[in-house]
Amino acid sequence: MGWGYRKSMRFGPFRINLSRSGVGHSWGNRAFRVTRTADGRRTLTVNLPGGFHWRKTLGGASRR
């Protein structure tokens, strides 16, 4: 098992994520969030009450 690193900094609804693979950012709140990962993927996440969520990859780099 390898080691990882992740640090997240919040600035209101904007978040910057630092990880071993690079820098990503996201915008939104608990119910709705748009994310750009360090490898270039863009995702849209909608969280519903009761622990349900919906996630869609919007494009960008393909997952490896």
N, C-alpha and C positions, 0 to 999 in steps of 0.2 A: 504494500500500500504506500503510495507516494504522499508527500506533504503538499499542502496548499496554503494559500494566503488570500484573504479577502478583507478589505476595509471599505466601509461605506460612509460617505459624508453627506449630510442633508442641508439643503438651503431652501426651506419652504417646501413646495411641491417638487422641487428638482433634487435629484440625487446623483452623486458621482460615485462610481464603484471602482475600486482599485483591486486588481487581482494579479496572480502570477502571470496570466496570459495577456494583461494589458489594462486599459482604461475603458470603461463603459459608462453610460449615463441613462437615466430614466426620468420620466416626468409623470406625475399623477398623484393619486391618493390610494387609500386601501381598496376602493371599489373598482378603480379604473387606472391602468398604468400602461405607458408606452415605453419600451426599453430598447436601447441600442447596446449590444454586447461588445466586448473587447474584440471579438473576431468578426464583427460587422453584421451579425444577424439582428433583425428588428422584430420585436414581438409585441403583440397587444394582449393584455391580460385583463379579464373582467372577473372579479370575485363576487360571488353571490352569498346570501345568508345561508347558514347551515354547513359551511365548509366546501361548498361547490365552487368550482372555478372553470373558466373557459379561456384557452390560450390559443392564439393563432400567430404563426410566423408570417410576417408581412413581406418578406423579401430580403434582399441584401445577400450576404455571403451564404453559401450553402453549408450545412452542418457536416462536419468531418467525422 
